[in-house]
Amino acid sequence: MQFVVIGLDGVDTDAPSRRQAVRQDHIKMGEKLLISGNLWYGAALLHDDGTMKGSVYVVDFSSETELQNWLDREPYVVGDVWREITIHKSNTRDPWQFNRDREWFEKREA
């Protein structure tokens, strides 16, 4: 079962420091989710000035319970970074069509 998870950071003055404090743990957990096949896509959401304001994840878990188990451990949740979390059930048709090798992306950036 696929889910789109949108987590928006708090807007208080301490929000950026909370994000930075747990960012490496968030990235490490994301790497584990990639390896397990649970994370299909992730991206930082940005303000107009380029600073981070949240995250979006497309994840795949066998149940909503497994999704919640991940959220209960996600550093941006535990670390009080994401203050507003929206979850949408989704269905990605033929998800492999979006996968391209690293060289394809590097060539586009050149």
N, C-alpha and C positions, 0 to 999 in steps of 0.2 A: 504494500500500500504506500503510495507516494504522498508526500506532503510538501507544501511550500510554507516555510517558516520565515516570517518577517519580524525581526527584533529591532525596535527603535530605542536608542539610548535615551537616558534621562537628559534633560535640558539644563540642569543646574550647573553651577560653576565647577563642581567636582567631577562631573561626568567624564571628561576626557582623561583625568588621572585614574579613575576607576577602570576605564577601558584599558589603558596602558598597563595597569597593575596586573591584569589577568590575561592580556593578549597572547602571550606565549603559551599559556596553558590552553587557551581556546584553539590556537593553531595546532598544538600537539593533539588535542582531542579530534580536531578536524582531520588530521593525518590518519589517525586510527579509524575514523569513520570512512575515509577513502579506501583504506586497505580492506576493511570489512565489507565494502560495497554499499554501505548505508548512505554515504554522502555522494550525491550525483553532481551537485553544483553549489558553489558558495561565492558570495561577493560582498564587499563592503558597500554600503550605501553612503553617499557623500552629500555634504552641503554644497552650495554653489561655490564656496571658497576652497573646496577640496578636502575639508576636514571630515572625519567620519561621523556619521549620525546614526548608523545602524548596520544591520546585516540581513542578507537574504540567503536562505539555504533551500535547496531542493534535496530532500532526503527520502529514503525508502526504508520502511520498517514493516515487519509482519503484522503489527497491530498498533493501535493507539496507545496501549500500555507500554510497548517498547519505546515509542516516541516519547512518552512522558518520562520513562526511565532515563533516556538521554537528557531531556531537558532538566531533570532533577540534578544532573551532574555537570551540565554545561557551564563552564566558567563565567560566561557572560550573564547567565541567570543567577548562579550562586554568588557572583561578585557584584550583583546589583547594577550591571551595566545596562542590560535591556530592561527598560521600564515599561514598555508596551510590546506585547508579543501577540501576533496574529498568525493563526494557523489555518491553512486551507488544504483540504484533501484535494489531490490532483491525480491526473492520469496522463503520463507522457507516452504518447504513441511512438513506438520505435525509438527508444532513447539513444540507441547506438548511432543514429543518424547525426547526432550532434557532437560526437566524439571525433576529434582530429588529432593528429600527432603534434608534438611540440614544434616541430620544424615548420608546420603550416602557420602557426601563430607567430613564430619568430620572423618568418618571411614577411608577414603582413605588417609587423612593427618596423621593419627596416625601411 
